Amino acid sequence: MKIQEDCFFYIGSVSPNEEDRILARCLNCQKEEDEGWFWEGSKKGYSPYNVNCNMCGKFIYKYEKENTEENS
């Protein structure tokens, strides 16, 4: 099952002593916050890495390696 949803990205840190980095938030958790920028991941896609909501842990994008065969 392919998981590829829209999300919001924002700059923050996971712990107080950690440097800021780009984090993701699902659309449901974004209702509680008002920061970040919208990413239409359902159409534009993501890089080959899993993306989880930093608030609830839900998968926003789950990377699945595609099986491709090269004809030689």
ROSE-4610 file (N, C-alpha, C; in Angstrom, 1 decimal, always signed):
// ROSE-4610
residu = [M/M/M/K/K/K/I/I/I/Q/Q/Q/E/E/E/D/D/D/C/C/C/F/F/F/F/F/F/Y/Y/Y/I/I/I/G/G/G/S/S/S/V/V/V/S/S/S/P/P/P/N/N/N/E/E/E/E/E/E/D/D/D/R/R/R/I/I/I/L/L/L/A/A/A/R/R/R/C/C/C/L/L/L/N/N/N/C/C/C/Q/Q/Q/K/K/K/E/E/E/E/E/E/D/D/D/E/E/E/G/G/G/W/W/W/F/F/F/W/W/W/E/E/E/G/G/G/S/S/S/K/K/K/K/K/K/G/G/G/Y/Y/Y/S/S/S/P/P/P/Y/Y/Y/N/N/N/V/V/V/N/N/N/C/C/C/N/N/N/M/M/M/C/C/C/G/G/G/K/K/K/F/F/F/I/I/I/Y/Y/Y/K/K/K/Y/Y/Y/E/E/E/K/K/K/E/E/E/N/N/N/T/T/T/E/E/E/E/E/E/N/N/N/S/S/S]
num = [1/1/1/2/2/2/3/3/3/4/4/4/5/5/5/6/6/6/7/7/7/8/8/8/9/9/9/10/10/10/11/11/11/12/12/12/13/13/13/14/14/14/15/15/15/16/16/16/17/17/17/18/18/18/19/19/19/20/20/20/21/21/21/22/22/22/23/23/23/24/24/24/25/25/25/26/26/26/27/27/27/28/28/28/29/29/29/30/30/30/31/31/31/32/32/32/33/33/33/34/34/34/35/35/35/36/36/36/37/37/37/38/38/38/39/39/39/40/40/40/41/41/41/42/42/42/43/43/43/44/44/44/45/45/45/46/46/46/47/47/47/48/48/48/49/49/49/50/50/50/51/51/51/52/52/52/53/53/53/54/54/54/55/55/55/56/56/56/57/57/57/58/58/58/59/59/59/60/60/60/61/61/61/62/62/62/63/63/63/64/64/64/65/65/65/66/66/66/67/67/67/68/68/68/69/69/69/70/70/70/71/71/71/72/72/72]
x = [+0.8/+0.0/+0.9/+0.7/+1.5/+0.9/+1.7/+1.3/+2.1/+1.3/+1.9/+0.9/+0.9/-0.1/+0.6/-0.3/+0.2/+0.6/+1.4/+1.9/+2.3/+2.7/+3.4/+4.8/+5.7/+7.1/+7.3/+8.1/+8.4/+9.8/+10.4/+11.7/+11.6/+12.2/+12.1/+13.1/+13.0/+13.9/+13.1/+13.7/+13.0/+13.2/+14.4/+14.7/+15.4/+15.3/+15.8/+17.3/+18.1/+19.6/+19.9/+19.0/+19.2/+19.1/+19.9/+19.8/+18.5/+18.1/+16.8/+17.1/+16.0/+16.0/+14.6/+14.5/+13.2/+12.4/+11.2/+10.4/+9.1/+8.3/+7.1/+5.9/+4.7/+3.5/+2.4/+1.6/+0.5/-0.6/-1.6/-2.6/-3.5/-3.7/-4.5/-3.9/-2.6/-1.9/-1.6/-1.6/-1.4/-2.6/-3.8/-4.9/-4.7/-3.7/-3.4/-2.3/-1.7/-0.5/-0.8/+0.0/-0.1/+1.3/+2.1/+3.4/+3.8/+4.8/+5.2/+4.7/+5.1/+4.7/+4.1/+3.0/+2.3/+3.1/+3.1/+3.8/+2.7/+2.5/+1.5/+2.1/+2.5/+3.3/+2.5/+1.1/+0.3/+0.5/+0.9/+1.1/+2.6/+3.3/+4.7/+5.7/+5.3/+6.1/+7.1/+8.0/+9.0/+10.3/+11.3/+12.6/+12.5/+13.5/+13.4/+13.7/+13.0/+13.1/+11.7/+11.5/+10.2/+10.1/+8.8/+8.5/+7.4/+7.6/+6.6/+6.2/+5.0/+4.6/+5.4/+6.0/+6.8/+5.9/+4.6/+3.7/+3.1/+2.5/+1.8/+2.5/+3.5/+4.2/+3.7/+2.5/+1.8/+2.7/+2.7/+3.4/+2.7/+3.5/+3.0/+3.5/+4.7/+5.2/+6.0/+5.6/+6.4/+7.1/+8.4/+9.2/+9.1/+8.8/+8.8/+9.6/+10.7/+11.6/+10.8/+10.8/+10.1/+11.0/+10.4/+11.1/+11.1/+12.3/+12.4/+13.4/+13.1/+14.0/+14.6/+15.9/+16.5/+16.6/+16.2/+16.3/+17.7/+18.4/+19.7/+19.8]
y = [-1.2/+0.0/+1.2/+2.1/+3.3/+4.4/+5.0/+6.2/+7.4/+8.3/+9.6/+10.7/+11.4/+12.4/+13.8/+14.8/+16.2/+16.5/+17.5/+17.8/+19.2/+19.6/+20.9/+20.7/+21.4/+21.4/+22.7/+22.5/+23.7/+23.5/+24.5/+24.5/+24.4/+23.4/+23.2/+22.2/+21.8/+20.8/+19.8/+18.6/+17.5/+17.6/+18.0/+18.2/+19.6/+20.1/+21.4/+21.7/+20.7/+20.8/+20.5/+20.2/+19.9/+21.1/+21.2/+22.3/+22.2/+23.3/+23.3/+22.6/+21.9/+21.2/+21.3/+20.8/+20.8/+19.5/+19.8/+18.7/+18.7/+17.6/+17.5/+17.3/+17.8/+17.7/+17.3/+16.3/+15.9/+16.9/+16.8/+17.9/+17.9/+16.8/+16.7/+17.5/+17.2/+17.9/+19.4/+19.8/+21.2/+22.0/+21.4/+22.1/+22.8/+22.2/+22.6/+23.7/+23.9/+24.8/+25.8/+26.8/+27.8/+28.2/+27.2/+27.6/+26.6/+26.9/+26.1/+26.4/+25.6/+25.8/+24.5/+24.6/+23.5/+22.8/+21.4/+20.7/+19.7/+19.8/+19.0/+17.6/+16.9/+15.6/+14.6/+14.6/+13.6/+13.7/+14.9/+15.1/+15.3/+16.0/+16.3/+15.2/+14.5/+13.4/+13.8/+12.9/+13.1/+12.4/+12.6/+12.0/+10.5/+9.7/+8.3/+8.0/+8.7/+8.5/+8.6/+7.8/+7.9/+9.3/+9.8/+11.0/+10.7/+11.1/+10.9/+12.2/+12.3/+13.5/+13.6/+14.8/+15.0/+15.0/+15.3/+15.4/+14.0/+13.3/+12.1/+10.8/+11.0/+9.8/+9.1/+9.6/+9.0/+9.1/+8.0/+8.1/+9.1/+10.0/+11.0/+10.4/+9.9/+9.2/+8.0/+6.8/+5.6/+5.2/+5.2/+4.9/+3.4/+3.1/+1.7/+1.6/+0.9/+0.7/+0.0/+0.6/+0.1/-1.0/-2.1/-3.2/-2.8/-2.5/-2.2/-3.2/-3.6/-4.5/-3.8/-3.9/-3.3/-4.4/-4.0/-4.9/-4.8/-5.9/-5.8/-6.7]
z = [+0.0/+0.0/+0.0/-1.0/-1.1/-0.2/+0.6/+1.4/+0.9/+0.4/-0.1/+0.0/+1.1/+1.4/+1.4/+1.4/+1.5/+3.0/+3.2/+4.5/+4.6/+5.8/+6.0/+6.5/+6.1/+6.6/+7.4/+8.4/+9.3/+9.9/+10.4/+11.0/+12.5/+13.1/+14.6/+15.0/+16.3/+16.8/+17.6/+17.7/+18.4/+19.9/+20.3/+21.7/+21.9/+23.2/+23.4/+23.1/+23.2/+22.9/+21.5/+20.6/+19.2/+18.4/+17.3/+16.3/+15.5/+15.1/+14.2/+12.9/+12.4/+11.2/+10.6/+9.4/+8.7/+9.2/+9.7/+10.2/+9.4/+9.5/+8.8/+9.8/+9.3/+10.1/+9.2/+9.6/+8.8/+8.8/+7.9/+7.8/+9.0/+9.7/+10.9/+12.0/+12.2/+13.3/+13.0/+11.7/+11.3/+11.8/+12.0/+12.5/+13.9/+14.6/+16.0/+15.9/+14.8/+14.7/+13.5/+13.4/+12.3/+11.9/+11.5/+11.0/+9.9/+9.1/+8.1/+6.7/+5.8/+4.4/+3.9/+3.1/+2.5/+1.4/+1.4/+0.4/-0.2/-1.5/-2.2/-2.5/-1.5/-1.7/-2.5/-2.4/-3.1/-4.6/-5.1/-6.5/-6.9/-6.1/-6.3/-5.9/-4.9/-4.4/-3.4/-3.0/-2.0/-2.4/-1.7/-1.9/-1.5/-1.7/-1.4/+0.1/+1.0/+2.4/+3.0/+4.1/+4.8/+5.4/+5.4/+6.1/+7.1/+8.3/+9.4/+10.0/+10.5/+11.2/+12.5/+12.7/+13.9/+15.2/+15.0/+16.2/+16.6/+15.6/+16.0/+15.5/+14.6/+14.1/+12.9/+12.4/+11.3/+10.0/+9.2/+7.9/+7.0/+6.5/+5.5/+4.1/+4.1/+2.9/+3.3/+2.7/+3.0/+1.7/+1.7/+0.6/+0.3/-0.9/-1.4/-2.6/-2.5/-3.7/-4.8/-6.0/-7.1/-7.8/-8.2/-8.8/-10.3/-10.8/-12.2/-12.9/-14.0/-14.7/-15.9/-16.1/-17.2/-18.3/-19.5/-20.7/-21.3/-21.4/-22.0/-23.2]
